[in-house]
Amino acid sequence: MKFKSIQFSVAALAGAIVLSIVAALVLYAVISGARTQDLVEKRTQEQFDAVIEQRLTSLAQTQASQILRRLEAPLLIARGIATTNAQIGMKDEAGNPRLSVDRAQLIGLLKQTLVDNPLLLGTYIAWEPNGVDRNDAGYVGTAVEGIDPANGRFQPWWYRNTDGTLGLEKLVDLSNDTLLSTGVRASEYYLCSKESKRACTIDPAPYKVGDKMVMLASFIQPILIDGQFQGIVGADLSVNFIQDLLKAADAQLYSGAGELALIANNGRLVAYTKDENKFGEKASDVLPAAEAAGLAKLSGDTLRYEIDRENGQIRLFLPFQIGETAQRWTLLIDLPLSAVMADAEKMQNELSEQRRTDITGMTLVGLAIAALGLLVIWLLAHGIARPLRQMVAMLDDIAQGEG
């Protein structure tokens, strides 16, 4: 019985040692694997954050470039006509006009410009009283459309009707500073360049074009002669294309999970993929509070990128200047964090599942090794105890006189 106890003691002691070693190795592997996974998840998250920021920034810049190309075209057109007007009012060394073009020809030039640019909704010129050619008196009582017969002031406006035909009228309200519901003055298209002596973009607002009210933006160039303001040249452009442009971009970005918006300089929506009926409304009244707060924090043309993990959103704000004007519009991209991080979360889940599988496998292998070790130790202990039992039996025989 004592030898069986010795066998058991040897086996138990050696088995405990084997089990401890196996348990320590498995525990170390588990802890090491957990640390490795945490490091992988951290590095992966950082890389995903950087890649996502680069992707959204690239998308925003691409969209802004496409929008700018369309918006700067009317500014360039207006600049060319403004230069022509300025040449009429300038004198050469002999005291003659540098360019001899009469008012009727300018009206014809405006019309042809509208014909050649089907995306424009209107083109117009407005001179200061007795400006540029200094000949308002010669047109008092005129029947020429586009000239005020009461005082001879030159202010023609060609516009495109809904059926595609063109109409000609004279501009009105050139000095009306009444603030409209859109946040701009009634005559902002004239007063902006008059006061700043630089190009202006008038934020989208409802205007009457022929017999229809449309939402359009105005692009204005001043007529400057020897540094003095003498009038403006403008071109009107519908901005409805921006809504379609942003909707197409949104559909390609995480299957339309997010929203895009374009906010004008006056803080009103130019386009909004979530609800196109909000066009022209204050962004602060329509956008979620976090997005409105982000807009308020913008400074100049600095891009703003933020990850709001508390609300599960990613937001990017890209302000951009329109041509040489002082006006800045802002492109906003808002995406749910869950959609953006879906691939990263999938990979992390796969890593976690693989880790659990590895832990289970290591545990089973460890148990198998421990069981095998215990069996070997038990057999060795049995081998050690057997000769001892034989020796004791022999000594017992000797003691009993049988040896």
Protein Blocks (a to p, Z undefined) as FASTA:
>chain_A
ZZmmmmmmmmmmmmmmmmmmmmmmmmmmmmmmmmmmmmmmmmmmmmmmmmmmmmmmmmmm
mmmmmmmmmmmmmmmmmmmmmmmmmmmmpccfkopafbdcdfklmmmmmmmmmmmmmmbg
bdcddddehihjlpmmmmgoiabehiafknopacddcdddfkopacddddehklbcbdcf
kopafklmmmmmmmnopacddddddddehjaccddddddddddeehiafbdcdddddfkl
mmmmmmmmmmmngghlaccddddfkopafbdfklmklgoiafklmmcfklmmmmmmpghj
bdcddddfknopacddddddehjbfbdcdddddddfklmmmmmmmmmmmmmmmmmmmmmm
mmmmmmmmmmmmmmmmmmmmmmmmmmmmmmmmmmmmmmnopZZ
